[in-house]
Amino acid sequence: MPKDYLIATYTGPAALVDGVTRLREHGFKIYDVYTPCPVHGLEEAMGLRRSRLGYVAFAAGAVGFGAAIAFQFYAAVFDWRLNVGGKPDNSTLAFIPITFELTILAAGLATAKLFLARSRLFPGSGGAAPPRVTDDRFALALRREGERFDAEGAARLLARCGAVETRCEEVP
């Protein structure tokens, strides 16, 4: 079943944020926004919730921390005891560099995997961004759902907000 999208193109971030704000005030639901660079204030204008990736990074870091400490303690105290100058087997200060590195590695890998899975950017997925968005344009996409979607009204509102081009696209 094909999906219809109304895509408006902007030349600057201020006009884009203004267009998103006005569309939401008039009851339209924004499907997505494509930008070539970060735009401050766009998340608030779109009404997006705060990301939960920080919780995933913390949890994965805690797992990496625990695994590193447990493995090093097991290897140094139980499995391969070495008496080095009468020092204790549990030399926790020597464990700090490896523990730090594994904490960062686990947090980074888990965050990257979850981000790519959540945004459906896995290998082989087709790109869906409108043309020139990665160069110098900003785009706003509205999904046309049902018969009550007023495409002409949305196009007029987008033009008043500074949209350079407005077009309908059908995506299978």
C-alpha positions in Angstrom: 0.0 0.0 0.0 1.6 3.3 -1.1 2.0 6.2 1.4 1.6 9.8 0.4 3.8 12.4 1.8 3.7 16.2 1.6 7.3 17.5 1.6 8.2 21.1 2.1 11.7 22.4 1.5 13.3 25.3 3.3 16.6 27.2 2.8 17.2 28.0 6.5 16.8 26.5 10.0 14.8 29.5 11.4 12.1 29.1 8.7 12.0 25.4 9.3 11.4 25.7 13.1 8.8 28.4 12.4 7.0 26.1 9.9 7.1 23.1 12.3 5.7 25.3 15.1 2.9 26.7 13.0 1.9 23.3 11.6 1.7 21.8 15.1 -0.4 24.8 16.2 -2.9 24.1 13.4 -3.2 20.4 14.4 -1.0 18.8 11.8 1.2 15.9 12.8 4.8 16.1 11.6 6.1 12.8 10.2 9.8 13.7 10.0 12.2 16.6 9.5 15.4 16.3 7.5 18.3 18.7 8.1 22.0 18.8 6.9 23.1 20.0 10.3 21.8 20.1 13.9 19.0 22.6 14.5 18.7 23.9 18.0 15.1 24.0 19.3 13.7 21.6 16.7 13.0 18.8 19.2 10.9 21.2 21.3 9.1 22.5 18.2 8.3 19.0 17.1 7.1 17.9 20.6 9.6 15.0 20.8 10.3 13.4 24.1 13.8 13.2 25.5 15.9 10.3 24.2 16.3 7.2 26.4 19.7 6.3 24.9 21.4 7.7 28.0 19.8 5.0 30.1 20.9 2.3 27.7 24.5 3.7 27.8 24.5 3.7 31.6 23.2 0.2 31.8 25.6 -1.2 29.3 28.5 0.7 31.0 27.5 -0.8 34.3 27.5 -4.3 32.8 30.9 -3.6 31.2 32.2 -2.4 34.5 30.9 -5.4 36.4 32.2 -7.9 33.8 35.7 -6.3 33.8 36.0 -6.3 37.6 34.7 -9.8 37.9 36.9 -11.2 35.2 40.1 -9.5 36.5 39.3 -10.5 40.1 38.7 -14.1 39.1 41.9 -14.3 37.0 44.1 -12.7 39.6 42.7 -14.2 42.8 41.2 -17.6 41.9 42.5 -18.9 38.5 46.1 -17.7 38.2 47.6 -16.6 41.6 51.0 -15.0 41.4 52.9 -13.9 44.4 54.7 -10.8 43.2 56.8 -9.3 46.0 54.3 -10.2 48.7 51.6 -7.9 47.2 48.0 -9.0 47.7 46.2 -10.9 45.0 43.4 -8.4 44.8 45.4 -5.4 43.5 42.3 -3.3 42.6 44.3 -0.3 41.5 45.8 -2.3 38.7 42.3 -3.1 37.5 41.3 0.5 36.9 42.5 1.1 33.3 41.0 -2.1 31.9 37.8 -1.5 33.8 37.5 2.0 32.4 38.2 0.9 28.9 35.6 -1.9 29.0 33.0 0.3 30.5 33.4 2.9 27.7 33.5 0.2 25.1 30.3 -1.6 26.3 28.4 1.7 26.6 29.5 2.9 23.2 28.7 -0.3 21.3 25.3 -0.8 23.0 24.3 2.8 22.3 25.4 2.7 18.6 23.6 -0.7 18.1 20.4 0.5 19.7 20.5 3.8 17.8 20.9 2.1 14.5 18.2 -0.4 15.2 15.7 2.1 16.5 16.2 4.5 13.6 16.2 1.5 11.1 19.6 2.4 9.7 20.8 -1.2 9.4 22.9 -2.2 6.4 21.0 -2.6 3.2 18.2 -0.2 4.2 17.3 2.3 1.5 17.7 6.0 2.0 14.5 8.0 2.4 15.8 11.5 2.6 14.5 14.0 0.0 17.1 15.3 -2.5 19.6 18.1 -1.5 18.8 17.7 2.2 22.3 16.5 2.9 23.8 19.5 1.1 22.0 22.8 1.8 18.3 22.3 2.2 16.0 21.6 5.1 12.9 19.5 4.6 9.7 18.8 6.5 7.5 15.8 5.8 3.8 15.3 6.5 2.1 12.0 6.0 -1.2 12.2 4.3 -3.5 10.0 6.4 -7.2 9.5 5.6 -9.6 11.7 3.8 -9.6 14.5 6.4 -6.0 15.6 5.6 -6.1 19.0 4.1 -3.1 19.0 1.7 -4.0 22.3 0.1 -4.4 24.0 3.4 -1.1 22.5 4.6 0.6 23.7 1.4 -0.7 27.2 1.8 0.4 27.3 5.5 3.9 26.0 4.5 4.2 28.6 1.8 3.4 31.3 4.4 6.0 29.9 6.7 8.8 30.3 4.1 8.8 27.0 2.3 10.6 27.3 -1.0 9.0 24.2 -2.6 6.1 22.0 -1.6 5.4 18.7 -3.4 3.5 15.4 -2.8 5.4 12.1 -3.1 4.2 8.6 -3.1 6.4 6.1 -1.3 5.7 2.3 -1.7 
